[in-house]
Amino acid sequence: MAENQLKALEKKIDELISLCQDLDRENQSLKDDLSGWQRERKELMDKNELARDKVEAMINRLRAME
């Protein structure tokens, strides 16, 4: 009886280890995705700011021509 319980416990522990490894991989993947999205967001915000600055400069030049 104890032998069967020990094997069942060992099997559950192996399953938990496997699950933890899967979750670690998924977590790392999500962290990598987040990092990519944050980098892309920053690039888009920088481009948006540059475009805004260019538009403001054009508006100022147009106003100066009046």
mmCIF file of the N, C-alpha and C atoms, coordinates in Angstrom:
data_MODEL
# 
_entry.id   MODEL 
# 
loop_
_atom_site.group_PDB 
_atom_site.id 
_atom_site.type_symbol 
_atom_site.label_atom_id 
_atom_site.label_alt_id 
_atom_site.label_comp_id 
_atom_site.label_asym_id 
_atom_site.label_entity_id 
_atom_site.label_seq_id 
_atom_site.pdbx_PDB_ins_code 
_atom_site.Cartn_x 
_atom_site.Cartn_y 
_atom_site.Cartn_z 
_atom_site.occupancy 
_atom_site.B_iso_or_equiv 
_atom_site.pdbx_formal_charge 
_atom_site.auth_seq_id 
_atom_site.auth_comp_id 
_atom_site.auth_asym_id 
_atom_site.auth_atom_id 
_atom_site.pdbx_PDB_model_num 
ATOM 1   N N  . MET A 1 1  ? 0.824 -1.198 0.000   1.00 0.00 ? 1  MET A N  1 
ATOM 2   C CA . MET A 1 1  ? 0.000 0.000  0.000   1.00 0.00 ? 1  MET A CA 1 
ATOM 3   C C  . MET A 1 1  ? 0.861 1.252  0.000   1.00 0.00 ? 1  MET A C  1 
ATOM 4   N N  . ALA A 1 2  ? 1.859 1.309  0.844   1.00 0.00 ? 2  ALA A N  1 
ATOM 5   C CA . ALA A 1 2  ? 2.723 2.475  0.934   1.00 0.00 ? 2  ALA A CA 1 
ATOM 6   C C  . ALA A 1 2  ? 3.475 2.689  -0.369  1.00 0.00 ? 2  ALA A C  1 
ATOM 7   N N  . GLU A 1 3  ? 3.822 1.621  -1.033  1.00 0.00 ? 3  GLU A N  1 
ATOM 8   C CA . GLU A 1 3  ? 4.544 1.716  -2.312  1.00 0.00 ? 3  GLU A CA 1 
ATOM 9   C C  . GLU A 1 3  ? 3.668 2.405  -3.363  1.00 0.00 ? 3  GLU A C  1 
ATOM 10  N N  . ASN A 1 4  ? 2.392 2.047  -3.417  1.00 0.00 ? 4  ASN A N  1 
ATOM 11  C CA . ASN A 1 4  ? 1.466 2.672  -4.372  1.00 0.00 ? 4  ASN A CA 1 
ATOM 12  C C  . ASN A 1 4  ? 1.259 4.148  -4.050  1.00 0.00 ? 4  ASN A C  1 
ATOM 13  N N  . GLN A 1 5  ? 1.147 4.461  -2.777  1.00 0.00 ? 5  GLN A N  1 
ATOM 14  C CA . GLN A 1 5  ? 0.976 5.853  -2.380  1.00 0.00 ? 5  GLN A CA 1 
ATOM 15  C C  . GLN A 1 5  ? 2.213 6.673  -2.732  1.00 0.00 ? 5  GLN A C  1 
ATOM 16  N N  . LEU A 1 6  ? 3.372 6.075  -2.532  1.00 0.00 ? 6  LEU A N  1 
ATOM 17  C CA . LEU A 1 6  ? 4.619 6.757  -2.853  1.00 0.00 ? 6  LEU A CA 1 
ATOM 18  C C  . LEU A 1 6  ? 4.726 7.018  -4.351  1.00 0.00 ? 6  LEU A C  1 
ATOM 19  N N  . LYS A 1 7  ? 4.344 6.034  -5.155  1.00 0.00 ? 7  LYS A N  1 
ATOM 20  C CA . LYS A 1 7  ? 4.383 6.208  -6.613  1.00 0.00 ? 7  LYS A CA 1 
ATOM 21  C C  . LYS A 1 7  ? 3.370 7.264  -7.069  1.00 0.00 ? 7  LYS A C  1 
ATOM 22  N N  . ALA A 1 8  ? 2.203 7.259  -6.449  1.00 0.00 ? 8  ALA A N  1 
ATOM 23  C CA . ALA A 1 8  ? 1.186 8.258  -6.794  1.00 0.00 ? 8  ALA A CA 1 
ATOM 24  C C  . ALA A 1 8  ? 1.672 9.656  -6.425  1.00 0.00 ? 8  ALA A C  1 
ATOM 25  N N  . LEU A 1 9  ? 2.296 9.764  -5.257  1.00 0.00 ? 9  LEU A N  1 
ATOM 26  C CA . LEU A 1 9  ? 2.845 11.049 -4.829  1.00 0.00 ? 9  LEU A CA 1 
ATOM 27  C C  . LEU A 1 9  ? 3.964 11.502 -5.771  1.00 0.00 ? 9  LEU A C  1 
ATOM 28  N N  . GLU A 1 10 ? 4.815 10.577 -6.153  1.00 0.00 ? 10 GLU A N  1 
ATOM 29  C CA . GLU A 1 10 ? 5.912 10.888 -7.078  1.00 0.00 ? 10 GLU A CA 1 
ATOM 30  C C  . GLU A 1 10 ? 5.355 11.367 -8.416  1.00 0.00 ? 10 GLU A C  1 
ATOM 31  N N  . LYS A 1 11 ? 4.298 10.721 -8.884  1.00 0.00 ? 11 LYS A N  1 
ATOM 32  C CA . LYS A 1 11 ? 3.673 11.117 -10.153 1.00 0.00 ? 11 LYS A CA 1 
ATOM 33  C C  . LYS A 1 11 ? 3.097 12.533 -10.045 1.00 0.00 ? 11 LYS A C  1 
ATOM 34  N N  . LYS A 1 12 ? 2.428 12.833 -8.934  1.00 0.00 ? 12 LYS A N  1 
ATOM 35  C CA . LYS A 1 12 ? 1.861 14.173 -8.744  1.00 0.00 ? 12 LYS A CA 1 
ATOM 36  C C  . LYS A 1 12 ? 2.961 15.231 -8.665  1.00 0.00 ? 12 LYS A C  1 
ATOM 37  N N  . ILE A 1 13 ? 4.051 14.893 -8.004  1.00 0.00 ? 13 ILE A N  1 
ATOM 38  C CA . ILE A 1 13 ? 5.173 15.836 -7.913  1.00 0.00 ? 13 ILE A CA 1 
ATOM 39  C C  . ILE A 1 13 ? 5.760 16.089 -9.297  1.00 0.00 ? 13 ILE A C  1 
ATOM 40  N N  . ASP A 1 14 ? 5.921 15.031 -10.084 1.00 0.00 ? 14 ASP A N  1 
ATOM 41  C CA . ASP A 1 14 ? 6.428 15.191 -11.448 1.00 0.00 ? 14 ASP A CA 1 
ATOM 42  C C  . ASP A 1 14 ? 5.497 16.065 -12.282 1.00 0.00 ? 14 ASP A C  1 
ATOM 43  N N  . GLU A 1 15 ? 4.185 15.879 -12.103 1.00 0.00 ? 15 GLU A N  1 
ATOM 44  C CA . GLU A 1 15 ? 3.216 16.696 -12.833 1.00 0.00 ? 15 GLU A CA 1 
ATOM 45  C C  . GLU A 1 15 ? 3.316 18.164 -12.400 1.00 0.00 ? 15 GLU A C  1 
ATOM 46  N N  . LEU A 1 16 ? 3.486 18.388 -11.102 1.00 0.00 ? 16 LEU A N  1 
ATOM 47  C CA . LEU A 1 16 ? 3.630 19.757 -10.608 1.00 0.00 ? 16 LEU A CA 1 
ATOM 48  C C  . LEU A 1 16 ? 4.903 20.408 -11.135 1.00 0.00 ? 16 LEU A C  1 
ATOM 49  N N  . ILE A 1 17 ? 5.987 19.653 -11.189 1.00 0.00 ? 17 ILE A N  1 
ATOM 50  C CA . ILE A 1 17 ? 7.242 20.175 -11.728 1.00 0.00 ? 17 ILE A CA 1 
ATOM 51  C C  . ILE A 1 17 ? 7.055 20.551 -13.190 1.00 0.00 ? 17 ILE A C  1 
ATOM 52  N N  . SER A 1 18 ? 6.400 19.681 -13.930 1.00 0.00 ? 18 SER A N  1 
ATOM 53  C CA . SER A 1 18 ? 6.141 19.954 -15.348 1.00 0.00 ? 18 SER A CA 1 
ATOM 54  C C  . SER A 1 18 ? 5.269 21.195 -15.511 1.00 0.00 ? 18 SER A C  1 
ATOM 55  N N  . LEU A 1 19 ? 4.241 21.302 -14.686 1.00 0.00 ? 19 LEU A N  1 
ATOM 56  C CA . LEU A 1 19 ? 3.362 22.462 -14.745 1.00 0.00 ? 19 LEU A CA 1 
ATOM 57  C C  . LEU A 1 19 ? 4.129 23.742 -14.422 1.00 0.00 ? 19 LEU A C  1 
ATOM 58  N N  . CYS A 1 20 ? 4.978 23.690 -13.403 1.00 0.00 ? 20 CYS A N  1 
ATOM 59  C CA . CYS A 1 20 ? 5.782 24.865 -13.038 1.00 0.00 ? 20 CYS A CA 1 
ATOM 60  C C  . CYS A 1 20 ? 6.710 25.270 -14.187 1.00 0.00 ? 20 CYS A C  1 
ATOM 61  N N  . GLN A 1 21 ? 7.296 24.303 -14.847 1.00 0.00 ? 21 GLN A N  1 
ATOM 62  C CA . GLN A 1 21 ? 8.176 24.602 -15.978 1.00 0.00 ? 21 GLN A CA 1 
ATOM 63  C C  . GLN A 1 21 ? 7.388 25.237 -17.117 1.00 0.00 ? 21 GLN A C  1 
ATOM 64  N N  . ASP A 1 22 ? 6.200 24.707 -17.378 1.00 0.00 ? 22 ASP A N  1 
ATOM 65  C CA . ASP A 1 22 ? 5.344 25.295 -18.415 1.00 0.00 ? 22 ASP A CA 1 
ATOM 66  C C  . ASP A 1 22 ? 4.972 26.731 -18.060 1.00 0.00 ? 22 ASP A C  1 
ATOM 67  N N  . LEU A 1 23 ? 4.615 26.949 -16.799 1.00 0.00 ? 23 LEU A N  1 
ATOM 68  C CA . LEU A 1 23 ? 4.241 28.292 -16.369 1.00 0.00 ? 23 LEU A CA 1 
ATOM 69  C C  . LEU A 1 23 ? 5.431 29.246 -16.422 1.00 0.00 ? 23 LEU A C  1 
ATOM 70  N N  . ASP A 1 24 ? 6.608 28.764 -16.084 1.00 0.00 ? 24 ASP A N  1 
ATOM 71  C CA . ASP A 1 24 ? 7.813 29.593 -16.195 1.00 0.00 ? 24 ASP A CA 1 
ATOM 72  C C  . ASP A 1 24 ? 8.061 30.014 -17.640 1.00 0.00 ? 24 ASP A C  1 
ATOM 73  N N  . ARG A 1 25 ? 7.913 29.059 -18.567 1.00 0.00 ? 25 ARG A N  1 
ATOM 74  C CA . ARG A 1 25 ? 8.100 29.390 -19.988 1.00 0.00 ? 25 ARG A CA 1 
ATOM 75  C C  . ARG A 1 25 ? 7.054 30.395 -20.461 1.00 0.00 ? 25 ARG A C  1 
ATOM 76  N N  . GLU A 1 26 ? 5.810 30.168 -20.073 1.00 0.00 ? 26 GLU A N  1 
ATOM 77  C CA . GLU A 1 26 ? 4.738 31.086 -20.457 1.00 0.00 ? 26 GLU A CA 1 
ATOM 78  C C  . GLU A 1 26 ? 4.973 32.476 -19.866 1.00 0.00 ? 26 GLU A C  1 
ATOM 79  N N  . ASN A 1 27 ? 5.385 32.520 -18.618 1.00 0.00 ? 27 ASN A N  1 
ATOM 80  C CA . ASN A 1 27 ? 5.659 33.789 -17.958 1.00 0.00 ? 27 ASN A CA 1 
ATOM 81  C C  . ASN A 1 27 ? 6.780 34.543 -18.677 1.00 0.00 ? 27 ASN A C  1 
ATOM 82  N N  . GLN A 1 28 ? 7.844 33.836 -19.029 1.00 0.00 ? 28 GLN A N  1 
ATOM 83  C CA . GLN A 1 28 ? 8.952 34.472 -19.738 1.00 0.00 ? 28 GLN A CA 1 
ATOM 84  C C  . GLN A 1 28 ? 8.497 34.992 -21.095 1.00 0.00 ? 28 GLN A C  1 
ATOM 85  N N  . SER A 1 29 ? 7.660 34.207 -21.767 1.00 0.00 ? 29 SER A N  1 
ATOM 86  C CA . SER A 1 29 ? 7.130 34.633 -23.061 1.00 0.00 ? 29 SER A CA 1 
ATOM 87  C C  . SER A 1 29 ? 6.292 35.899 -22.911 1.00 0.00 ? 29 SER A C  1 
ATOM 88  N N  . LEU A 1 30 ? 5.472 35.948 -21.878 1.00 0.00 ? 30 LEU A N  1 
ATOM 89  C CA . LEU A 1 30 ? 4.649 37.132 -21.636 1.00 0.00 ? 30 LEU A CA 1 
ATOM 90  C C  . LEU A 1 30 ? 5.508 38.345 -21.293 1.00 0.00 ? 30 LEU A C  1 
ATOM 91  N N  . LYS A 1 31 ? 6.573 38.133 -20.523 1.00 0.00 ? 31 LYS A N  1 
ATOM 92  C CA . LYS A 1 31 ? 7.481 39.231 -20.208 1.00 0.00 ? 31 LYS A CA 1 
ATOM 93  C C  . LYS A 1 31 ? 8.170 39.744 -21.476 1.00 0.00 ? 31 LYS A C  1 
ATOM 94  N N  . ASP A 1 32 ? 8.562 38.815 -22.351 1.00 0.00 ? 32 ASP A N  1 
ATOM 95  C CA . ASP A 1 32 ? 9.183 39.223 -23.615 1.00 0.00 ? 32 ASP A CA 1 
ATOM 96  C C  . ASP A 1 32 ? 8.202 40.010 -24.474 1.00 0.00 ? 32 ASP A C  1 
ATOM 97  N N  . ASP A 1 33 ? 6.950 39.531 -24.528 1.00 0.00 ? 33 ASP A N  1 
ATOM 98  C CA . ASP A 1 33 ? 5.912 40.246 -25.284 1.00 0.00 ? 33 ASP A CA 1 
ATOM 99  C C  . ASP A 1 33 ? 5.698 41.643 -24.718 1.00 0.00 ? 33 ASP A C  1 
ATOM 100 N N  . LEU A 1 34 ? 5.619 41.732 -23.402 1.00 0.00 ? 34 LEU A N  1 
ATOM 101 C CA . LEU A 1 34 ? 5.412 43.023 -22.750 1.00 0.00 ? 34 LEU A CA 1 
ATOM 102 C C  . LEU A 1 34 ? 6.555 43.978 -23.079 1.00 0.00 ? 34 LEU A C  1 
ATOM 103 N N  . SER A 1 35 ? 7.754 43.473 -23.018 1.00 0.00 ? 35 SER A N  1 
ATOM 104 C CA . SER A 1 35 ? 8.913 44.312 -23.331 1.00 0.00 ? 35 SER A CA 1 
ATOM 105 C C  . SER A 1 35 ? 8.837 44.821 -24.772 1.00 0.00 ? 35 SER A C  1 
ATOM 106 N N  . GLY A 1 36 ? 8.447 43.945 -25.684 1.00 0.00 ? 36 GLY A N  1 
ATOM 107 C CA . GLY A 1 36 ? 8.304 44.345 -27.084 1.00 0.00 ? 36 GLY A CA 1 
ATOM 108 C C  . GLY A 1 36 ? 7.233 45.399 -27.271 1.00 0.00 ? 36 GLY A C  1 
ATOM 109 N N  . TRP A 1 37 ? 6.090 45.190 -26.599 1.00 0.00 ? 37 TRP A N  1 
ATOM 110 C CA . TRP A 1 37 ? 4.998 46.165 -26.706 1.00 0.00 ? 37 TRP A CA 1 
ATOM 111 C C  . TRP A 1 37 ? 5.398 47.504 -26.105 1.00 0.00 ? 37 TRP A C  1 
ATOM 112 N N  . GLN A 1 38 ? 6.134 47.482 -24.995 1.00 0.00 ? 38 GLN A N  1 
ATOM 113 C CA . GLN A 1 38 ? 6.570 48.731 -24.375 1.00 0.00 ? 38 GLN A CA 1 
ATOM 114 C C  . GLN A 1 38 ? 7.551 49.468 -25.287 1.00 0.00 ? 38 GLN A C  1 
ATOM 115 N N  . ARG A 1 39 ? 8.453 48.725 -25.914 1.00 0.00 ? 39 ARG A N  1 
ATOM 116 C CA . ARG A 1 39 ? 9.415 49.327 -26.837 1.00 0.00 ? 39 ARG A CA 1 
ATOM 117 C C  . ARG A 1 39 ? 8.681 49.935 -28.039 1.00 0.00 ? 39 ARG A C  1 
ATOM 118 N N  . GLU A 1 40 ? 7.718 49.184 -28.592 1.00 0.00 ? 40 GLU A N  1 
ATOM 119 C CA . GLU A 1 40 ? 6.953 49.689 -29.733 1.00 0.00 ? 40 GLU A CA 1 
ATOM 120 C C  . GLU A 1 40 ? 6.145 50.925 -29.344 1.00 0.00 ? 40 GLU A C  1 
ATOM 121 N N  . ARG A 1 41 ? 5.555 50.911 -28.147 1.00 0.00 ? 41 ARG A N  1 
ATOM 122 C CA . ARG A 1 41 ? 4.784 52.058 -27.675 1.00 0.00 ? 41 ARG A CA 1 
ATOM 123 C C  . ARG A 1 41 ? 5.664 53.299 -27.586 1.00 0.00 ? 41 ARG A C  1 
ATOM 124 N N  . LYS A 1 42 ? 6.878 53.132 -27.039 1.00 0.00 ? 42 LYS A N  1 
ATOM 125 C CA . LYS A 1 42 ? 7.791 54.262 -26.924 1.00 0.00 ? 42 LYS A CA 1 
ATOM 126 C C  . LYS A 1 42 ? 8.178 54.797 -28.301 1.00 0.00 ? 42 LYS A C  1 
ATOM 127 N N  . GLU A 1 43 ? 8.451 53.895 -29.237 1.00 0.00 ? 43 GLU A N  1 
ATOM 128 C CA . GLU A 1 43 ? 8.799 54.324 -30.595 1.00 0.00 ? 43 GLU A CA 1 
ATOM 129 C C  . GLU A 1 43 ? 7.643 55.108 -31.221 1.00 0.00 ? 43 GLU A C  1 
ATOM 130 N N  . LEU A 1 44 ? 6.417 54.620 -31.044 1.00 0.00 ? 44 LEU A N  1 
ATOM 131 C CA . LEU A 1 44 ? 5.260 55.317 -31.607 1.00 0.00 ? 44 LEU A CA 1 
ATOM 132 C C  . LEU A 1 44 ? 5.042 56.673 -30.943 1.00 0.00 ? 44 LEU A C  1 
ATOM 133 N N  . MET A 1 45 ? 5.259 56.740 -29.647 1.00 0.00 ? 45 MET A N  1 
ATOM 134 C CA . MET A 1 45 ? 5.108 58.024 -28.960 1.00 0.00 ? 45 MET A CA 1 
ATOM 135 C C  . MET A 1 45 ? 6.176 59.011 -29.441 1.00 0.00 ? 45 MET A C  1 
ATOM 136 N N  . ASP A 1 46 ? 7.397 58.523 -29.660 1.00 0.00 ? 46 ASP A N  1 
ATOM 137 C CA . ASP A 1 46 ? 8.460 59.396 -30.169 1.00 0.00 ? 46 ASP A CA 1 
ATOM 138 C C  . ASP A 1 46 ? 8.131 59.900 -31.571 1.00 0.00 ? 46 ASP A C  1 
ATOM 139 N N  . LYS A 1 47 ? 7.617 59.003 -32.427 1.00 0.00 ? 47 LYS A N  1 
ATOM 140 C CA . LYS A 1 47 ? 7.229 59.409 -33.782 1.00 0.00 ? 47 LYS A CA 1 
ATOM 141 C C  . LYS A 1 47 ? 6.084 60.414 -33.732 1.00 0.00 ? 47 LYS A C  1 
ATOM 142 N N  . ASN A 1 48 ? 5.140 60.188 -32.840 1.00 0.00 ? 48 ASN A N  1 
ATOM 143 C CA . ASN A 1 48 ? 4.001 61.093 -32.692 1.00 0.00 ? 48 ASN A CA 1 
ATOM 144 C C  . ASN A 1 48 ? 4.484 62.479 -32.253 1.00 0.00 ? 48 ASN A C  1 
ATOM 145 N N  . GLU A 1 49 ? 5.404 62.515 -31.320 1.00 0.00 ? 49 GLU A N  1 
ATOM 146 C CA . GLU A 1 49 ? 5.939 63.797 -30.854 1.00 0.00 ? 49 GLU A CA 1 
ATOM 147 C C  . GLU A 1 49 ? 6.696 64.516 -31.976 1.00 0.00 ? 49 GLU A C  1 
ATOM 148 N N  . LEU A 1 50 ? 7.459 63.767 -32.747 1.00 0.00 ? 50 LEU A N  1 
ATOM 149 C CA . LEU A 1 50 ? 8.188 64.365 -33.866 1.00 0.00 ? 50 LEU A CA 1 
ATOM 150 C C  . LEU A 1 50 ? 7.212 64.944 -34.893 1.00 0.00 ? 50 LEU A C  1 
ATOM 151 N N  . ALA A 1 51 ? 6.156 64.183 -35.201 1.00 0.00 ? 51 ALA A N  1 
ATOM 152 C CA . ALA A 1 51 ? 5.150 64.672 -36.152 1.00 0.00 ? 51 ALA A CA 1 
ATOM 153 C C  . ALA A 1 51 ? 4.460 65.918 -35.610 1.00 0.00 ? 51 ALA A C  1 
ATOM 154 N N  . ARG A 1 52 ? 4.151 65.917 -34.319 1.00 0.00 ? 52 ARG A N  1 
ATOM 155 C CA . ARG A 1 52 ? 3.509 67.081 -33.707 1.00 0.00 ? 52 ARG A CA 1 
ATOM 156 C C  . ARG A 1 52 ? 4.416 68.305 -33.806 1.00 0.00 ? 52 ARG A C  1 
ATOM 157 N N  . ASP A 1 53 ? 5.703 68.113 -33.522 1.00 0.00 ? 53 ASP A N  1 
ATOM 158 C CA . ASP A 1 53 ? 6.651 69.221 -33.608 1.00 0.00 ? 53 ASP A CA 1 
ATOM 159 C C  . ASP A 1 53 ? 6.738 69.768 -35.035 1.00 0.00 ? 53 ASP A C  1 
ATOM 160 N N  . LYS A 1 54 ? 6.717 68.880 -36.029 1.00 0.00 ? 54 LYS A N  1 
ATOM 161 C CA . LYS A 1 54 ? 6.790 69.319 -37.422 1.00 0.00 ? 54 LYS A CA 1 
ATOM 162 C C  . LYS A 1 54 ? 5.536 70.099 -37.811 1.00 0.00 ? 54 LYS A C  1 
ATOM 163 N N  . VAL A 1 55 ? 4.378 69.618 -37.380 1.00 0.00 ? 55 VAL A N  1 
ATOM 164 C CA . VAL A 1 55 ? 3.124 70.309 -37.689 1.00 0.00 ? 55 VAL A CA 1 
ATOM 165 C C  . VAL A 1 55 ? 3.107 71.685 -37.031 1.00 0.00 ? 55 VAL A C  1 
ATOM 166 N N  . GLU A 1 56 ? 3.532 71.745 -35.782 1.00 0.00 ? 56 GLU A N  1 
ATOM 167 C CA . GLU A 1 56 ? 3.579 73.037 -35.092 1.00 0.00 ? 56 GLU A CA 1 
ATOM 168 C C  . GLU A 1 56 ? 4.533 73.994 -35.795 1.00 0.00 ? 56 GLU A C  1 
ATOM 169 N N  . ALA A 1 57 ? 5.666 73.494 -36.265 1.00 0.00 ? 57 ALA A N  1 
ATOM 170 C CA . ALA A 1 57 ? 6.618 74.347 -36.979 1.00 0.00 ? 57 ALA A CA 1 
ATOM 171 C C  . ALA A 1 57 ? 6.003 74.863 -38.279 1.00 0.00 ? 57 ALA A C  1 
ATOM 172 N N  . MET A 1 58 ? 5.273 73.999 -38.981 1.00 0.00 ? 58 MET A N  1 
ATOM 173 C CA . MET A 1 58 ? 4.622 74.431 -40.226 1.00 0.00 ? 58 MET A CA 1 
ATOM 174 C C  . MET A 1 58 ? 3.566 75.492 -39.938 1.00 0.00 ? 58 MET A C  1 
ATOM 175 N N  . ILE A 1 59 ? 2.786 75.281 -38.878 1.00 0.00 ? 59 ILE A N  1 
ATOM 176 C CA . ILE A 1 59 ? 1.760 76.260 -38.513 1.00 0.00 ? 59 ILE A CA 1 
ATOM 177 C C  . ILE A 1 59 ? 2.406 77.601 -38.184 1.00 0.00 ? 59 ILE A C  1 
ATOM 178 N N  . ASN A 1 60 ? 3.479 77.563 -37.455 1.00 0.00 ? 60 ASN A N  1 
ATOM 179 C CA . ASN A 1 60 ? 4.191 78.820 -37.090 1.00 0.00 ? 60 ASN A CA 1 
ATOM 180 C C  . ASN A 1 60 ? 4.719 79.515 -38.327 1.00 0.00 ? 60 ASN A C  1 
ATOM 181 N N  . ARG A 1 61 ? 5.245 78.745 -39.284 1.00 0.00 ? 61 ARG A N  1 
ATOM 182 C CA . ARG A 1 61 ? 5.746 79.371 -40.535 1.00 0.00 ? 61 ARG A CA 1 
ATOM 183 C C  . ARG A 1 61 ? 4.595 79.980 -41.323 1.00 0.00 ? 61 ARG A C  1 
ATOM 184 N N  . LEU A 1 62 ? 3.449 79.297 -41.348 1.00 0.00 ? 62 LEU A N  1 
ATOM 185 C CA . LEU A 1 62 ? 2.284 79.847 -42.043 1.00 0.00 ? 62 LEU A CA 1 
ATOM 186 C C  . LEU A 1 62 ? 1.785 81.135 -41.385 1.00 0.00 ? 62 LEU A C  1 
ATOM 187 N N  . ARG A 1 63 ? 1.789 81.133 -40.065 1.00 0.00 ? 63 ARG A N  1 
ATOM 188 C CA . ARG A 1 63 ? 1.376 82.335 -39.353 1.00 0.00 ? 63 ARG A CA 1 
ATOM 189 C C  . ARG A 1 63 ? 2.339 83.490 -39.607 1.00 0.00 ? 63 ARG A C  1 
ATOM 190 N N  . ALA A 1 64 ? 3.612 83.161 -39.707 1.00 0.00 ? 64 ALA A N  1 
ATOM 191 C CA . ALA A 1 64 ? 4.620 84.208 -39.962 1.00 0.00 ? 64 ALA A CA 1 
ATOM 192 C C  . ALA A 1 64 ? 4.468 84.786 -41.360 1.00 0.00 ? 64 ALA A C  1 
ATOM 193 N N  . MET A 1 65 ? 3.900 84.027 -42.278 1.00 0.00 ? 65 MET A N  1 
ATOM 194 C CA . MET A 1 65 ? 3.718 84.510 -43.652 1.00 0.00 ? 65 MET A CA 1 
ATOM 195 C C  . MET A 1 65 ? 2.538 85.468 -43.776 1.00 0.00 ? 65 MET A C  1 
ATOM 196 N N  . GLU A 1 66 ? 1.661 85.490 -42.789 1.00 0.00 ? 66 GLU A N  1 
ATOM 197 C CA . GLU A 1 66 ? 0.463 86.330 -42.852 1.00 0.00 ? 66 GLU A CA 1 
ATOM 198 C C  . GLU A 1 66 ? 0.788 87.780 -42.753 1.00 0.00 ? 66 GLU A C  1 
# 
